Amino acid sequence: MNVLYIISKSPLETREPFIGISLAEKGDTVVFVGDGAIVKQTAPWEFRRIMEEKEKEGVKMLFLKEDLDSLSIDYNEDEVIDRLSFFELMQSFSEVMQF
């Protein structure tokens, strides 16, 4: 079963994002929103390592475009999702977990 993980907290402030991303498996999707989007620019090395491992395992990582724009963080179009597409994505998963 594929799961959508929403990371809305910064791993610089709490351990919850570490738990969320660690649970993700092949075929799952992780979307970083709000304070969680900061990991695109800065993240603890352990968190960055977990992200890279999960991507190699087949976990899709996305960032909410509007949040990266508001933080003035550069991105590639293939790694972002706009707000409308994010809501549609949430509806397409049978299981959604937020951290």
Biopython code that builds the backbone (N, CA, C, O; Angstrom):
import numpy as np
from Bio.PDB.StructureBuilder import StructureBuilder

atoms = [
    (1, "MET", "N", (0.843, -1.173, 0.000)),
    (1, "MET", "CA", (0.000, 0.000, 0.000)),
    (1, "MET", "C", (0.892, 1.240, 0.000)),
    (1, "MET", "O", (1.830, 1.336, 0.791)),
    (2, "ASN", "N", (0.599, 2.180, -0.882)),
    (2, "ASN", "CA", (1.373, 3.412, -0.943)),
    (2, "ASN", "C", (0.804, 4.434, 0.034)),
    (2, "ASN", "O", (-0.409, 4.576, 0.181)),
    (3, "VAL", "N", (1.710, 5.133, 0.689)),
    (3, "VAL", "CA", (1.339, 6.103, 1.716)),
    (3, "VAL", "C", (1.881, 7.471, 1.322)),
    (3, "VAL", "O", (2.979, 7.580, 0.776)),
    (4, "LEU", "N", (1.104, 8.510, 1.602)),
    (4, "LEU", "CA", (1.556, 9.874, 1.428)),
    (4, "LEU", "C", (1.974, 10.392, 2.797)),
    (4, "LEU", "O", (1.174, 10.417, 3.732)),
    (5, "TYR", "N", (3.219, 10.799, 2.904)),
    (5, "TYR", "CA", (3.743, 11.382, 4.140)),
    (5, "TYR", "C", (3.877, 12.886, 3.930)),
    (5, "TYR", "O", (4.499, 13.329, 2.965)),
    (6, "ILE", "N", (3.300, 13.660, 4.825)),
    (6, "ILE", "CA", (3.386, 15.106, 4.757)),
    (6, "ILE", "C", (4.276, 15.560, 5.905)),
    (6, "ILE", "O", (3.962, 15.343, 7.075)),
    (7, "ILE", "N", (5.391, 16.194, 5.553)),
    (7, "ILE", "CA", (6.319, 16.702, 6.565)),
    (7, "ILE", "C", (6.112, 18.206, 6.643)),
    (7, "ILE", "O", (6.479, 18.940, 5.725)),
    (8, "SER", "N", (5.521, 18.661, 7.746)),
    (8, "SER", "CA", (5.202, 20.088, 7.888)),
    (8, "SER", "C", (6.013, 20.772, 8.982)),
    (8, "SER", "O", (5.822, 21.956, 9.259)),
    (9, "LYS", "N", (6.906, 20.030, 9.594)),
    (9, "LYS", "CA", (7.748, 20.600, 10.655)),
    (9, "LYS", "C", (9.208, 20.510, 10.246)),
    (9, "LYS", "O", (9.597, 19.613, 9.498)),
    (10, "SER", "N", (9.993, 21.419, 10.726)),
    (10, "SER", "CA", (11.411, 21.442, 10.398)),
    (10, "SER", "C", (12.177, 20.417, 11.233)),
    (10, "SER", "O", (11.981, 20.336, 12.445)),
    (11, "PRO", "N", (13.058, 19.628, 10.587)),
    (11, "PRO", "CA", (13.881, 18.690, 11.356)),
    (11, "PRO", "C", (14.938, 19.415, 12.184)),
    (11, "PRO", "O", (15.641, 18.793, 12.981)),
    (12, "LEU", "N", (15.050, 20.730, 11.995)),
    (12, "LEU", "CA", (15.962, 21.520, 12.820)),
    (12, "LEU", "C", (15.357, 21.792, 14.196)),
    (12, "LEU", "O", (16.073, 22.137, 15.136)),
    (13, "GLU", "N", (14.023, 21.634, 14.313)),
    (13, "GLU", "CA", (13.330, 21.970, 15.549)),
    (13, "GLU", "C", (12.737, 20.781, 16.293)),
    (13, "GLU", "O", (12.506, 20.862, 17.500)),
    (14, "THR", "N", (12.486, 19.673, 15.587)),
    (14, "THR", "CA", (11.852, 18.523, 16.222)),
    (14, "THR", "C", (12.280, 17.233, 15.521)),
    (14, "THR", "O", (12.744, 17.266, 14.381)),
    (15, "ARG", "N", (12.126, 16.116, 16.196)),
    (15, "ARG", "CA", (12.503, 14.811, 15.634)),
    (15, "ARG", "C", (11.374, 14.188, 14.808)),
    (15, "ARG", "O", (11.606, 13.192, 14.123)),
    (16, "GLU", "N", (10.173, 14.740, 14.851)),
    (16, "GLU", "CA", (9.036, 14.154, 14.141)),
    (16, "GLU", "C", (9.293, 13.931, 12.649)),
    (16, "GLU", "O", (8.921, 12.877, 12.134)),
    (17, "PRO", "N", (9.916, 14.879, 11.927)),
    (17, "PRO", "CA", (10.189, 14.617, 10.512)),
    (17, "PRO", "C", (11.091, 13.407, 10.287)),
    (17, "PRO", "O", (10.959, 12.720, 9.274)),
    (18, "PHE", "N", (12.000, 13.141, 11.211)),
    (18, "PHE", "CA", (12.862, 11.965, 11.107)),
    (18, "PHE", "C", (12.018, 10.690, 11.146)),
    (18, "PHE", "O", (12.276, 9.742, 10.403)),
    (19, "ILE", "N", (11.017, 10.677, 12.013)),
    (19, "ILE", "CA", (10.136, 9.510, 12.120)),
    (19, "ILE", "C", (9.355, 9.329, 10.824)),
    (19, "ILE", "O", (9.286, 8.228, 10.276)),
    (20, "GLY", "N", (8.770, 10.417, 10.343)),
    (20, "GLY", "CA", (7.961, 10.343, 9.122)),
    (20, "GLY", "C", (8.733, 9.837, 7.927)),
    (20, "GLY", "O", (8.277, 8.931, 7.230)),
    (21, "ILE", "N", (9.886, 10.405, 7.682)),
    (21, "ILE", "CA", (10.648, 10.024, 6.494)),
    (21, "ILE", "C", (11.221, 8.616, 6.644)),
    (21, "ILE", "O", (11.391, 7.911, 5.650)),
    (22, "SER", "N", (11.517, 8.206, 7.861)),
    (22, "SER", "CA", (12.048, 6.857, 8.096)),
    (22, "SER", "C", (11.009, 5.774, 7.811)),
    (22, "SER", "O", (11.370, 4.652, 7.459)),
    (23, "LEU", "N", (9.733, 6.095, 7.959)),
    (23, "LEU", "CA", (8.672, 5.126, 7.711)),
    (23, "LEU", "C", (8.397, 4.906, 6.227)),
    (23, "LEU", "O", (7.843, 3.873, 5.849)),
    (24, "ALA", "N", (8.778, 5.863, 5.382)),
    (24, "ALA", "CA", (8.476, 5.787, 3.949)),
    (24, "ALA", "C", (9.177, 4.603, 3.292)),
    (24, "ALA", "O", (10.326, 4.286, 3.599)),
    (25, "GLU", "N", (8.445, 3.953, 2.370)),
    (25, "GLU", "CA", (8.966, 2.785, 1.656)),
    (25, "GLU", "C", (8.785, 2.983, 0.159)),
    (25, "GLU", "O", (8.135, 3.932, -0.278)),
    (26, "LYS", "N", (9.359, 2.087, -0.613)),
    (26, "LYS", "CA", (9.274, 2.145, -2.065)),
    (26, "LYS", "C", (7.818, 2.354, -2.501)),
    (26, "LYS", "O", (6.915, 1.658, -2.037)),
    (27, "GLY", "N", (7.609, 3.314, -3.389)),
    (27, "GLY", "CA", (6.274, 3.604, -3.891)),
    (27, "GLY", "C", (5.541, 4.680, -3.105)),
    (27, "GLY", "O", (4.521, 5.193, -3.564)),
    (28, "ASP", "N", (6.051, 5.033, -1.915)),
    (28, "ASP", "CA", (5.441, 6.089, -1.113)),
    (28, "ASP", "C", (5.894, 7.456, -1.630)),
    (28, "ASP", "O", (6.849, 7.561, -2.400)),
    (29, "THR", "N", (5.195, 8.484, -1.193)),
    (29, "THR", "CA", (5.538, 9.862, -1.551)),
    (29, "THR", "C", (5.647, 10.684, -0.279)),
    (29, "THR", "O", (4.831, 10.553, 0.632)),
    (30, "VAL", "N", (6.670, 11.538, -0.229)),
    (30, "VAL", "CA", (6.855, 12.467, 0.885)),
    (30, "VAL", "C", (6.749, 13.875, 0.312)),
    (30, "VAL", "O", (7.442, 14.216, -0.647)),
    (31, "VAL", "N", (5.877, 14.692, 0.905)),
    (31, "VAL", "CA", (5.742, 16.088, 0.483)),
    (31, "VAL", "C", (6.130, 16.972, 1.662)),
    (31, "VAL", "O", (5.600, 16.831, 2.764)),
    (32, "PHE", "N", (7.053, 17.873, 1.413)),
    (32, "PHE", "CA", (7.517, 18.816, 2.430)),
    (32, "PHE", "C", (6.753, 20.125, 2.253)),
    (32, "PHE", "O", (6.812, 20.753, 1.196)),
    (33, "VAL", "N", (6.037, 20.529, 3.303)),
    (33, "VAL", "CA", (5.214, 21.740, 3.260)),
    (33, "VAL", "C", (5.522, 22.610, 4.478)),
    (33, "VAL", "O", (6.108, 22.142, 5.453)),
    (34, "GLY", "N", (5.122, 23.872, 4.411)),
    (34, "GLY", "CA", (5.304, 24.769, 5.550)),
    (34, "GLY", "C", (6.743, 24.794, 6.017)),
    (34, "GLY", "O", (7.662, 24.925, 5.210)),
    (35, "ASP", "N", (6.941, 24.667, 7.324)),
    (35, "ASP", "CA", (8.290, 24.672, 7.891)),
    (35, "ASP", "C", (9.129, 23.493, 7.405)),
    (35, "ASP", "O", (10.358, 23.551, 7.423)),
    (36, "GLY", "N", (8.470, 22.436, 6.974)),
    (36, "GLY", "CA", (9.194, 21.261, 6.479)),
    (36, "GLY", "C", (9.934, 21.524, 5.189)),
    (36, "GLY", "O", (10.913, 20.842, 4.889)),
    (37, "ALA", "N", (9.479, 22.514, 4.410)),
    (37, "ALA", "CA", (10.103, 22.811, 3.118)),
    (37, "ALA", "C", (11.527, 23.334, 3.256)),
    (37, "ALA", "O", (12.280, 23.335, 2.283)),
    (38, "ILE", "N", (11.902, 23.774, 4.441)),
    (38, "ILE", "CA", (13.246, 24.309, 4.662)),
    (38, "ILE", "C", (14.329, 23.265, 4.392)),
    (38, "ILE", "O", (15.480, 23.616, 4.136)),
    (39, "VAL", "N", (13.959, 21.977, 4.449)),
    (39, "VAL", "CA", (14.972, 20.932, 4.216)),
    (39, "VAL", "C", (15.547, 20.994, 2.809)),
    (39, "VAL", "O", (16.620, 20.446, 2.560)),
    (40, "LYS", "N", (14.857, 21.647, 1.892)),
    (40, "LYS", "CA", (15.385, 21.813, 0.534)),
    (40, "LYS", "C", (16.674, 22.633, 0.570)),
    (40, "LYS", "O", (17.575, 22.420, -0.241)),
    (41, "GLN", "N", (16.753, 23.569, 1.511)),
    (41, "GLN", "CA", (17.912, 24.452, 1.605)),
    (41, "GLN", "C", (18.874, 24.040, 2.714)),
    (41, "GLN", "O", (20.091, 24.051, 2.533)),
    (42, "THR", "N", (18.323, 23.686, 3.835)),
    (42, "THR", "CA", (19.179, 23.342, 4.965)),
    (42, "THR", "C", (18.518, 22.248, 5.798)),
    (42, "THR", "O", (17.334, 22.326, 6.125)),
    (43, "ALA", "N", (19.291, 21.244, 6.127)),
    (43, "ALA", "CA", (18.777, 20.131, 6.936)),
    (43, "ALA", "C", (19.949, 19.486, 7.655)),
    (43, "ALA", "O", (21.077, 19.533, 7.166)),
    (44, "PRO", "N", (19.698, 18.887, 8.805)),
    (44, "PRO", "CA", (20.764, 18.155, 9.476)),
    (44, "PRO", "C", (21.308, 17.069, 8.546)),
    (44, "PRO", "O", (20.557, 16.496, 7.758)),
    (45, "TRP", "N", (22.584, 16.791, 8.633)),
    (45, "TRP", "CA", (23.203, 15.817, 7.725)),
    (45, "TRP", "C", (22.536, 14.459, 7.816)),
    (45, "TRP", "O", (22.417, 13.759, 6.811)),
    (46, "GLU", "N", (22.091, 14.068, 9.031)),
    (46, "GLU", "CA", (21.438, 12.755, 9.164)),
    (46, "GLU", "C", (20.131, 12.716, 8.384)),
    (46, "GLU", "O", (19.787, 11.703, 7.776)),
    (47, "PHE", "N", (19.409, 13.832, 8.407)),
    (47, "PHE", "CA", (18.142, 13.898, 7.686)),
    (47, "PHE", "C", (18.394, 13.850, 6.188)),
    (47, "PHE", "O", (17.690, 13.153, 5.458)),
    (48, "ARG", "N", (19.386, 14.581, 5.730)),
    (48, "ARG", "CA", (19.747, 14.594, 4.308)),
    (48, "ARG", "C", (20.150, 13.186, 3.858)),
    (48, "ARG", "O", (19.793, 12.757, 2.761)),
    (49, "ARG", "N", (20.886, 12.477, 4.697)),
    (49, "ARG", "CA", (21.305, 11.099, 4.383)),
    (49, "ARG", "C", (20.097, 10.184, 4.242)),
    (49, "ARG", "O", (20.035, 9.382, 3.311)),
    (50, "ILE", "N", (19.140, 10.295, 5.152)),
    (50, "ILE", "CA", (17.921, 9.483, 5.084)),
    (50, "ILE", "C", (17.144, 9.809, 3.810)),
    (50, "ILE", "O", (16.636, 8.905, 3.145)),
    (51, "MET", "N", (17.049, 11.100, 3.465)),
    (51, "MET", "CA", (16.352, 11.499, 2.237)),
    (51, "MET", "C", (16.985, 10.835, 1.014)),
    (51, "MET", "O", (16.284, 10.295, 0.159)),
    (52, "GLU", "N", (18.309, 10.882, 0.941)),
    (52, "GLU", "CA", (19.009, 10.290, -0.203)),
    (52, "GLU", "C", (18.793, 8.780, -0.267)),
    (52, "GLU", "O", (18.577, 8.230, -1.347)),
    (53, "GLU", "N", (18.849, 8.107, 0.883)),
    (53, "GLU", "CA", (18.614, 6.660, 0.924)),
    (53, "GLU", "C", (17.203, 6.324, 0.465)),
    (53, "GLU", "O", (17.004, 5.394, -0.318)),
    (54, "LYS", "N", (16.232, 7.076, 0.948)),
    (54, "LYS", "CA", (14.836, 6.813, 0.599)),
    (54, "LYS", "C", (14.584, 7.053, -0.888)),
    (54, "LYS", "O", (13.826, 6.312, -1.512)),
    (55, "GLU", "N", (15.207, 8.073, -1.456)),
    (55, "GLU", "CA", (15.054, 8.317, -2.893)),
    (55, "GLU", "C", (15.621, 7.149, -3.702)),
    (55, "GLU", "O", (15.036, 6.746, -4.707)),
    (56, "LYS", "N", (16.745, 6.614, -3.269)),
    (56, "LYS", "CA", (17.339, 5.455, -3.949)),
    (56, "LYS", "C", (16.437, 4.232, -3.850)),
    (56, "LYS", "O", (16.425, 3.389, -4.747)),
    (57, "GLU", "N", (15.681, 4.137, -2.757)),
    (57, "GLU", "CA", (14.769, 3.009, -2.552)),
    (57, "GLU", "C", (13.465, 3.161, -3.338)),
    (57, "GLU", "O", (12.665, 2.227, -3.389)),
    (58, "GLY", "N", (13.243, 4.329, -3.952)),
    (58, "GLY", "CA", (12.031, 4.526, -4.738)),
    (58, "GLY", "C", (10.957, 5.363, -4.073)),
    (58, "GLY", "O", (9.795, 5.321, -4.476)),
    (59, "VAL", "N", (11.336, 6.122, -3.055)),
    (59, "VAL", "CA", (10.400, 7.044, -2.411)),
    (59, "VAL", "C", (10.474, 8.378, -3.155)),
    (59, "VAL", "O", (11.561, 8.915, -3.373)),
    (60, "LYS", "N", (9.332, 8.899, -3.536)),
    (60, "LYS", "CA", (9.284, 10.170, -4.267)),
    (60, "LYS", "C", (9.258, 11.318, -3.265)),
    (60, "LYS", "O", (8.471, 11.308, -2.319)),
    (61, "MET", "N", (10.124, 12.306, -3.480)),
    (61, "MET", "CA", (10.206, 13.483, -2.611)),
    (61, "MET", "C", (9.731, 14.696, -3.393)),
    (61, "MET", "O", (10.216, 14.967, -4.492)),
    (62, "LEU", "N", (8.775, 15.426, -2.817)),
    (62, "LEU", "CA", (8.249, 16.633, -3.443)),
    (62, "LEU", "C", (8.206, 17.774, -2.425)),
    (62, "LEU", "O", (8.152, 17.545, -1.217)),
    (63, "PHE", "N", (8.232, 18.999, -2.936)),
    (63, "PHE", "CA", (8.137, 20.190, -2.101)),
    (63, "PHE", "C", (6.980, 21.036, -2.599)),
    (63, "PHE", "O", (6.726, 21.107, -3.801)),
    (64, "LEU", "N", (6.285, 21.674, -1.679)),
    (64, "LEU", "CA", (5.196, 22.554, -2.075)),
    (64, "LEU", "C", (5.807, 23.828, -2.671)),
    (64, "LEU", "O", (6.536, 24.559, -2.001)),
    (65, "LYS", "N", (5.494, 24.070, -3.933)),
    (65, "LYS", "CA", (6.092, 25.163, -4.701)),
    (65, "LYS", "C", (5.926, 26.514, -4.006)),
    (65, "LYS", "O", (6.880, 27.284, -3.899)),
    (66, "GLU", "N", (4.729, 26.795, -3.541)),
    (66, "GLU", "CA", (4.454, 28.089, -2.911)),
    (66, "GLU", "C", (5.319, 28.307, -1.665)),
    (66, "GLU", "O", (5.726, 29.433, -1.381)),
    (67, "ASP", "N", (5.595, 27.239, -0.930)),
    (67, "ASP", "CA", (6.424, 27.381, 0.269)),
    (67, "ASP", "C", (7.878, 27.658, -0.102)),
    (67, "ASP", "O", (8.530, 28.484, 0.536)),
    (68, "LEU", "N", (8.392, 26.982, -1.119)),
    (68, "LEU", "CA", (9.762, 27.258, -1.558)),
    (68, "LEU", "C", (9.872, 28.677, -2.106)),
    (68, "LEU", "O", (10.860, 29.367, -1.856)),
    (69, "ASP", "N", (8.860, 29.111, -2.852)),
    (69, "ASP", "CA", (8.862, 30.480, -3.370)),
    (69, "ASP", "C", (8.889, 31.501, -2.230)),
    (69, "ASP", "O", (9.623, 32.487, -2.294)),
    (70, "SER", "N", (8.092, 31.263, -1.196)),
    (70, "SER", "CA", (8.031, 32.218, -0.080)),
    (70, "SER", "C", (9.347, 32.261, 0.708)),
    (70, "SER", "O", (9.660, 33.261, 1.354)),
    (71, "LEU", "N", (10.106, 31.172, 0.646)),
    (71, "LEU", "CA", (11.411, 31.113, 1.326)),
    (71, "LEU", "C", (12.562, 31.499, 0.394)),
    (71, "LEU", "O", (13.724, 31.503, 0.800)),
    (72, "SER", "N", (12.227, 31.822, -0.858)),
    (72, "SER", "CA", (13.235, 32.166, -1.885)),
    (72, "SER", "C", (14.262, 31.058, -2.066)),
    (72, "SER", "O", (15.461, 31.318, -2.174)),
    (73, "ILE", "N", (13.775, 29.815, -2.098)),
    (73, "ILE", "CA", (14.636, 28.648, -2.294)),
    (73, "ILE", "C", (14.508, 28.191, -3.739)),
    (73, "ILE", "O", (13.399, 28.006, -4.240)),
    (74, "ASP", "N", (15.638, 28.009, -4.408)),
    (74, "ASP", "CA", (15.644, 27.534, -5.796)),
    (74, "ASP", "C", (15.242, 26.064, -5.863)),
    (74, "ASP", "O", (15.455, 25.306, -4.916)),
    (75, "TYR", "N", (14.661, 25.675, -6.991)),
    (75, "TYR", "CA", (14.212, 24.299, -7.164)),
    (75, "TYR", "C", (14.121, 23.960, -8.639)),
    (75, "TYR", "O", (14.117, 24.841, -9.499)),
    (76, "ASN", "N", (14.049, 22.656, -8.915)),
    (76, "ASN", "CA", (13.770, 22.149, -10.256)),
    (76, "ASN", "C", (12.276, 21.865, -10.330)),
    (76, "ASN", "O", (11.672, 21.456, -9.338)),
    (77, "GLU", "N", (11.681, 22.077, -11.490)),
    (77, "GLU", "CA", (10.236, 21.889, -11.649)),
    (77, "GLU", "C", (9.777, 20.467, -11.322)),
    (77, "GLU", "O", (8.639, 20.271, -10.894)),
    (78, "ASP", "N", (10.648, 19.474, -11.518)),
    (78, "ASP", "CA", (10.234, 18.089, -11.283)),
    (78, "ASP", "C", (10.201, 17.707, -9.804)),
    (78, "ASP", "O", (9.796, 16.596, -9.464)),
    (79, "GLU", "N", (10.619, 18.610, -8.930)),
    (79, "GLU", "CA", (10.619, 18.292, -7.498)),
    (79, "GLU", "C", (9.619, 19.127, -6.710)),
    (79, "GLU", "O", (9.639, 19.125, -5.480)),
    (80, "VAL", "N", (8.741, 19.844, -7.418)),
    (80, "VAL", "CA", (7.748, 20.665, -6.727)),
    (80, "VAL", "C", (6.339, 20.297, -7.168)),
    (80, "VAL", "O", (6.122, 19.707, -8.226)),
    (81, "ILE", "N", (5.398, 20.665, -6.320)),
    (81, "ILE", "CA", (3.986, 20.444, -6.594)),
    (81, "ILE", "C", (3.250, 21.705, -6.140)),
    (81, "ILE", "O", (3.539, 22.241, -5.070)),
    (82, "ASP", "N", (2.309, 22.174, -6.943)),
    (82, "ASP", "CA", (1.560, 23.365, -6.533)),
    (82, "ASP", "C", (0.434, 22.955, -5.584)),
    (82, "ASP", "O", (0.146, 21.771, -5.410)),
    (83, "ARG", "N", (-0.183, 23.949, -4.985)),
    (83, "ARG", "CA", (-1.184, 23.682, -3.939)),
    (83, "ARG", "C", (-2.364, 22.849, -4.450)),
    (83, "ARG", "O", (-2.799, 21.919, -3.770)),
    (84, "LEU", "N", (-2.879, 23.166, -5.625)),
    (84, "LEU", "CA", (-4.010, 22.417, -6.176)),
    (84, "LEU", "C", (-3.623, 20.961, -6.423)),
    (84, "LEU", "O", (-4.375, 20.050, -6.078)),
    (85, "SER", "N", (-2.460, 20.743, -7.016)),
    (85, "SER", "CA", (-1.996, 19.370, -7.269)),
    (85, "SER", "C", (-1.749, 18.625, -5.966)),
    (85, "SER", "O", (-1.940, 17.411, -5.896)),
    (86, "PHE", "N", (-1.323, 19.351, -4.932)),
    (86, "PHE", "CA", (-1.106, 18.739, -3.622)),
    (86, "PHE", "C", (-2.427, 18.229, -3.043)),
    (86, "PHE", "O", (-2.488, 17.120, -2.514)),
    (87, "PHE", "N", (-3.473, 19.034, -3.143)),
    (87, "PHE", "CA", (-4.784, 18.599, -2.646)),
    (87, "PHE", "C", (-5.290, 17.388, -3.435)),
    (87, "PHE", "O", (-5.854, 16.459, -2.857)),
    (88, "GLU", "N", (-5.089, 17.401, -4.730)),
    (88, "GLU", "CA", (-5.479, 16.254, -5.558)),
    (88, "GLU", "C", (-4.670, 15.013, -5.176)),
    (88, "GLU", "O", (-5.206, 13.906, -5.132)),
    (89, "LEU", "N", (-3.387, 15.203, -4.903)),
    (89, "LEU", "CA", (-2.527, 14.091, -4.485)),
    (89, "LEU", "C", (-3.022, 13.492, -3.170)),
    (89, "LEU", "O", (-3.063, 12.272, -3.016)),
    (90, "MET", "N", (-3.398, 14.349, -2.226)),
    (90, "MET", "CA", (-3.900, 13.852, -0.936)),
    (90, "MET", "C", (-5.147, 12.995, -1.129)),
    (90, "MET", "O", (-5.323, 11.992, -0.438)),
    (91, "GLN", "N", (-6.000, 13.379, -2.052)),
    (91, "GLN", "CA", (-7.233, 12.629, -2.294)),
    (91, "GLN", "C", (-6.963, 11.296, -2.990)),
    (91, "GLN", "O", (-7.776, 10.376, -2.905)),
    (92, "SER", "N", (-5.832, 11.190, -3.671)),
    (92, "SER", "CA", (-5.550, 9.975, -4.420)),
    (92, "SER", "C", (-4.942, 8.859, -3.564)),
    (92, "SER", "O", (-4.880, 7.710, -4.002)),
    (93, "PHE", "N", (-4.497, 9.186, -2.356)),
    (93, "PHE", "CA", (-3.912, 8.186, -1.469)),
    (93, "PHE", "C", (-4.954, 7.715, -0.462)),
    (93, "PHE", "O", (-5.754, 8.506, 0.037)),
    (94, "SER", "N", (-4.934, 6.434, -0.176)),
    (94, "SER", "CA", (-5.860, 5.895, 0.817)),
    (94, "SER", "C", (-5.333, 6.112, 2.237)),
    (94, "SER", "O", (-6.094, 6.064, 3.204)),
    (95, "GLU", "N", (-4.029, 6.352, 2.352)),
    (95, "GLU", "CA", (-3.441, 6.575, 3.668)),
    (95, "GLU", "C", (-2.523, 7.794, 3.599)),
    (95, "GLU", "O", (-1.616, 7.866, 2.770)),
    (96, "VAL", "N", (-2.784, 8.751, 4.497)),
    (96, "VAL", "CA", (-1.989, 9.984, 4.575)),
    (96, "VAL", "C", (-1.546, 10.163, 6.021)),
    (96, "VAL", "O", (-2.353, 10.082, 6.947)),
    (97, "MET", "N", (-0.245, 10.408, 6.200)),
    (97, "MET", "CA", (0.285, 10.626, 7.546)),
    (97, "MET", "C", (1.027, 11.954, 7.554)),
    (97, "MET", "O", (1.756, 12.273, 6.615)),
    (98, "GLN", "N", (0.835, 12.733, 8.631)),
    (98, "GLN", "CA", (1.498, 14.030, 8.731)),
    (98, "GLN", "C", (2.414, 14.073, 9.943)),
    (98, "GLN", "O", (2.073, 13.616, 11.034)),
    (99, "PHE", "N", (3.593, 14.644, 9.705)),
    (99, "PHE", "CA", (4.589, 14.802, 10.779)),
    (99, "PHE", "C", (5.085, 16.223, 10.811)),
    (99, "PHE", "O", (5.928, 16.565, 11.642)),
]
sb = StructureBuilder()
sb.init_structure("model")
sb.init_model(0)
sb.init_chain("A")
sb.init_seg("    ")
for serial, (resi, resn, name, xyz) in enumerate(atoms, 1):
    if name == "N":
        sb.init_residue(resn, " ", resi, " ")
    sb.init_atom(name, np.array(xyz, "f"), 0.0, 1.0, " ", f" {name:<3s}", serial, name[0])
structure = sb.get_structure()
